[in-house]
Amino acid sequence: MVVVTGNGELWACDNNRNGQLGTTGFDLAKLASGGGCVGGSPVRMAACGEKITTIVTKEGSVWPFGKGGDGALGLNDIVNRRVPTQVEAHHFGHAKIVSAAAGSHHSAAATEHGGLYT
C-alpha cells in the first residue's frame, strides 16, 4: 500500500519481498517527507501492485520500483529496484506523465495527451 498525504509525505507498507517499498527494510517506510519530492519534484500520485510501486511527480516524470522481471518496470532491464528509479522521458516521447498503474508483473503510464505506455 502507498499513501500520499495532504502535506506531501509518501508512505509505503508491504512485505517488500521485491523492493516495492522503495527501501531495504520490511516495515512501514516514509519515501518522501514534507513536500513529497522525488527527483526534486513534488509527488502527484503513487500506484502499487503486488510486486511493483510507481510514483508520478507533478513535473510529469515516472519512478517505478520493485520486481523488474520481464521488463515490468519499463527500465529496459529485468533488475529488481529497491529505490525509485526514473524512466527517462524519451521513452514517452518527452510527454508529461499524469497517471500510472502497477500490477504484479506490469506497469503502465498515461500522458497528458492520452498516450498509454505499458
C-alpha positions as CSV (number, residue, x, y, z in Angstrom):
1,M,0.0,0.0,0.0
2,V,1.2,3.5,-0.8
3,V,-0.3,6.8,0.6
4,V,0.4,10.4,-0.5
5,T,-0.6,12.7,2.4
6,G,-2.1,16.2,2.1
7,N,1.3,17.7,3.1
8,G,3.2,15.7,0.5
9,E,4.6,12.8,2.5
10,L,4.8,9.5,0.7
11,W,4.4,6.3,2.8
12,A,4.5,2.7,1.8
13,C,4.0,-0.6,3.7
14,D,4.1,-4.2,2.5
15,N,6.3,-7.3,2.8
16,N,8.9,-5.7,0.5
17,R,9.9,-9.0,-0.9
18,N,10.6,-7.5,-4.3
19,G,11.7,-4.0,-3.2
20,Q,8.3,-2.4,-3.8
21,L,8.6,-0.3,-0.6
22,G,11.5,1.6,-2.1
23,T,13.7,0.7,0.9
24,T,15.8,-2.2,2.1
25,G,13.5,-2.7,5.2
26,F,10.4,-4.7,5.6
27,D,8.1,-2.3,7.6
28,L,6.3,1.0,7.2
29,A,8.6,3.3,5.2
30,K,8.5,7.1,4.5
31,L,9.7,7.6,1.0
32,A,9.3,11.3,0.7
33,S,8.9,13.8,3.6
34,G,7.1,17.1,3.8
35,G,6.9,18.5,0.3
36,G,6.9,14.9,-1.0
37,C,9.7,15.4,-3.5
38,V,11.1,12.6,-5.7
39,G,13.8,13.6,-8.1
40,G,13.3,17.2,-7.0
41,S,9.6,17.4,-7.9
42,P,6.5,17.0,-5.6
43,V,4.6,13.8,-5.9
44,R,1.4,13.9,-7.9
45,M,0.3,10.3,-7.2
46,A,1.5,6.8,-6.5
47,A,0.2,3.4,-7.6
48,C,1.1,0.0,-6.2
49,G,0.6,-3.5,-7.4
50,E,1.5,-6.9,-5.9
51,K,5.2,-6.5,-6.7
52,I,5.6,-3.0,-8.2
53,T,5.1,0.6,-7.0
54,T,5.2,3.6,-9.3
55,I,5.4,7.3,-8.4
56,V,4.4,10.1,-10.7
57,T,5.7,13.6,-10.0
58,K,3.9,16.9,-10.6
59,E,6.7,17.6,-13.1
60,G,5.5,14.6,-15.1
61,S,8.2,12.0,-14.5
62,V,7.6,8.4,-13.5
63,W,9.6,6.5,-10.9
64,P,8.9,2.7,-10.6
65,F,10.5,0.3,-8.2
66,G,10.0,-3.3,-7.2
67,K,10.2,-6.5,-9.2
68,G,11.8,-5.9,-12.6
69,G,11.3,-9.3,-14.2
70,D,10.2,-9.3,-17.8
71,G,10.9,-5.6,-18.0
72,A,7.9,-4.8,-15.8
73,L,9.4,-1.5,-14.5
74,G,9.9,-0.1,-18.0
75,L,13.6,0.4,-17.4
76,N,14.8,-1.8,-20.3
77,D,16.2,-4.5,-18.0
78,I,15.0,-7.2,-15.6
79,V,16.6,-5.9,-12.4
80,N,14.6,-5.5,-9.2
81,R,14.8,-2.0,-7.8
82,R,14.6,-1.2,-4.1
83,V,14.7,2.6,-4.7
84,P,12.6,4.7,-7.1
85,T,14.3,4.9,-10.5
86,Q,13.3,7.4,-13.1
87,V,12.1,6.1,-16.5
88,E,13.8,8.5,-19.0
89,A,11.4,10.9,-20.7
90,H,12.4,9.9,-24.2
91,H,10.6,6.6,-23.6
92,F,7.4,8.6,-23.6
93,G,8.3,10.9,-26.5
94,H,9.2,13.5,-23.8
95,A,5.4,13.8,-22.9
96,K,4.4,14.6,-19.4
97,I,3.1,11.6,-17.4
98,V,-0.1,12.4,-15.4
99,S,-1.1,8.9,-14.1
100,A,0.3,5.4,-13.7
101,A,-0.8,1.9,-12.7
102,A,1.1,-1.0,-11.3
103,G,0.3,-4.7,-11.1
104,S,2.2,-7.9,-10.2
105,H,4.0,-8.2,-13.5
106,H,3.4,-4.9,-15.3
107,S,3.2,-1.1,-15.0
108,A,1.6,1.5,-17.2
109,A,1.8,5.3,-17.6
110,A,-0.6,7.7,-19.2
111,T,0.5,11.0,-20.8
112,E,-1.3,14.4,-20.6
113,H,-2.3,13.9,-24.3
114,G,-3.9,10.5,-23.7
115,G,-1.0,8.3,-24.7
116,L,-0.7,5.0,-22.8
117,Y,2.6,3.2,-22.3
118,T,3.0,-0.3,-20.8
